[in-house]
Amino acid sequence: MKKLIPALILAMTLVSRAQAQSTDTVKTMGWFRHQLAGAAQIQVTYRKADLSQVNQILNNNGLRSLGDNDVWYNASMNHIHGKWLFEDGIGFTTVTTSDNNNLKAKFNQYQLYTRVAYNVSNNNNLRLFPFVGLNFSAAVLDIQDNNAIRSTSNFSSELLNSTASKTFYQPNFGIEFGAGMDYLIKVKPKVTDCFTIERNIPIGIRAGYYLNAAQGDWRVDNYSLQNGPSHKQSAVFVSLNIGLGYEIIK
């Protein structure tokens, strides 16, 4: 037992010194231990949506065809760690509509995506990068039946009035492959007592291929439906990008 006491004291001393060094490192480096750089961005993306099967079903049920739904509006952020760039965003398409005899169809889409890229450029004002990403999206088809809604003026009768109005949705999962470019327009830095914020306006483009890897069933009120539109939505996409970038320098 006596022989163990010096060993325990030595071990406790070493642990105490290691903790002190770790604490000092946190105090001196803190959240500057890693590069703090990135950008907030707005992206406009063109990706063709094939609505031919949706329109065929609408036509068979007395509704006119929907218009194109190919343009996405996205808000995104990127985070830079050395040569690596991580980008994530959320987006939507505007609503396209059709109507006939007081029946109205509305269609649009939503998406969440995340990408990882590697900058192959050594120019401080230019980024060139291949990327790969994951994309989660949903198509939403809303049917509004105004004929049934306007068939009675009695509140109690309207409560259980039969109507074709309902909302269908379809989840999708995709993989993105592509390349991008950002040109950085330098903006006057902001200087404080402790650090400097280098600012820039990134203007760029992304182009690639969206592979619709998994297509879910169409659903209504969480009920799965069979024989719905089943076209895979794999397609080429092109995005225009503008944002406000930053890099914090201690």
Residue pairs with C-beta under 8 A, 6 or more apart in sequence:
25 33
32 195
32 248
32 250
34 81
35 80
35 81
35 82
35 247
36 246
36 247
36 248
37 79
37 80
37 245
37 246
37 247
37 248
38 77
38 78
38 79
38 80
38 245
38 246
39 77
39 78
39 200
39 202
39 243
39 244
39 245
39 246
40 75
40 76
40 77
40 243
40 244
41 75
41 76
41 77
41 78
41 89
41 202
41 241
41 242
41 243
41 244
42 73
42 74
42 75
42 76
42 241
42 242
42 243
43 72
43 73
43 74
43 75
43 76
43 89
43 91
43 206
43 239
43 240
43 241
44 71
44 72
44 73
44 74
44 239
44 240
45 71
45 72
45 74
45 91
45 206
45 237
45 238
45 239
45 240
46 70
46 71
46 72
46 237
46 238
46 239
47 70
47 72
47 210
47 235
47 236
47 237
48 70
48 235
48 236
49 68
49 69
49 70
49 93
49 109
49 233
49 235
50 231
50 233
50 235
51 65
51 66
51 68
51 69
51 107
51 229
52 231
53 229
53 230
53 231
54 66
54 107
54 141
54 229
55 65
55 66
57 228
57 229
58 64
58 65
58 66
58 98
58 105
59 65
62 100
62 101
62 103
63 98
63 99
63 100
63 103
63 105
64 98
64 99
64 100
65 98
66 96
66 97
66 98
66 105
66 107
67 96
67 97
67 98
68 96
69 93
69 94
69 96
69 107
69 108
69 109
70 93
71 93
71 94
72 91
72 92
72 93
72 109
72 111
73 91
73 92
73 93
73 94
74 89
74 90
74 91
74 111
74 113
74 239
75 89
75 90
75 91
76 87
76 88
76 89
76 90
76 243
77 87
77 88
77 89
78 85
78 86
78 87
78 88
78 243
79 85
79 86
79 87
80 86
80 247
83 118
83 119
83 120
84 116
84 117
84 118
84 119
85 116
85 117
85 118
85 119
85 127
85 129
85 131
86 114
86 115
86 116
86 117
87 114
87 115
87 116
87 117
87 131
87 133
88 112
88 113
88 114
88 115
89 112
89 113
89 114
90 110
90 111
90 112
90 113
91 110
91 111
91 113
92 108
92 109
92 110
92 111
93 108
93 109
93 110
94 108
95 106
95 107
95 108
96 106
96 107
96 108
97 104
97 105
97 106
97 107
98 104
98 105
99 105
101 147
102 145
102 146
102 147
102 150
103 143
103 144
103 145
103 146
103 147
103 164
104 143
104 144
104 146
105 141
105 142
105 143
105 144
106 141
106 142
106 144
107 139
107 140
107 141
107 142
108 139
108 140
109 137
109 138
109 139
109 140
110 137
110 138
110 140
111 135
111 136
111 137
111 138
112 135
112 136
112 137
113 133
113 134
113 135
113 136
113 176
114 133
114 134
115 131
115 132
115 133
115 134
115 176
116 131
116 132
116 133
117 129
117 130
117 131
117 180
118 129
118 130
118 131
119 127
119 128
119 129
120 128
120 129
120 130
121 127
121 128
121 129
124 184
125 183
125 184
125 186
126 181
126 182
126 183
126 184
127 180
127 181
127 182
127 184
127 202
127 204
128 179
128 180
128 181
129 179
129 180
129 181
130 178
130 179
131 176
131 177
131 178
131 179
131 180
131 206
131 208
132 175
132 176
132 177
133 175
133 176
134 173
134 174
134 175
134 176
135 172
135 173
135 174
135 175
135 176
135 210
136 171
136 172
136 173
136 174
137 171
137 172
137 173
137 174
138 169
138 170
138 171
138 172
139 169
139 170
139 172
140 167
140 168
140 169
141 167
141 168
141 169
141 218
142 166
142 167
142 168
143 164
143 165
143 166
143 167
143 168
144 165
145 163
145 164
145 165
148 161
148 162
148 163
148 164
148 165
149 158
149 161
149 163
149 165
151 161
152 158
152 161
166 220
166 221
167 220
168 218
168 219
168 220
168 225
168 228
169 218
169 219
169 220
170 215
170 216
170 217
170 218
170 219
170 228
170 229
171 216
171 219
172 212
172 214
172 215
172 216
172 233
173 212
173 213
173 214
173 216
174 210
174 211
174 212
174 213
174 233
174 234
175 210
175 211
175 213
176 208
176 209
176 210
176 211
176 237
177 208
177 209
177 211
178 206
178 207
178 208
178 209
178 237
179 206
179 207
179 208
180 204
180 205
180 206
180 207
180 239
180 241
181 204
181 205
182 202
182 203
182 204
182 241
183 202
183 203
183 204
184 200
184 201
184 202
184 245
185 200
185 201
185 202
185 203
186 198
186 199
186 200
187 199
187 200
187 201
188 199
189 196
189 197
189 198
189 199
190 196
190 197
190 199
191 197
194 250
195 248
195 249
195 250
196 248
196 249
197 246
197 247
197 248
197 249
198 246
198 247
198 248
198 249
199 244
199 245
199 246
200 244
200 245
200 246
200 247
201 242
201 243
201 244
201 245
202 241
202 242
202 243
202 245
203 241
203 242
204 240
204 241
204 242
205 238
205 239
205 240
205 241
206 237
206 238
206 239
206 241
207 236
207 237
207 238
207 239
208 236
208 237
209 234
209 235
209 236
209 237
210 233
210 234
210 235
210 236
210 237
211 234
212 232
212 233
212 234
215 230
215 232
215 233
217 224
217 225
217 226
217 228
218 224
218 225
218 228
218 229
219 225
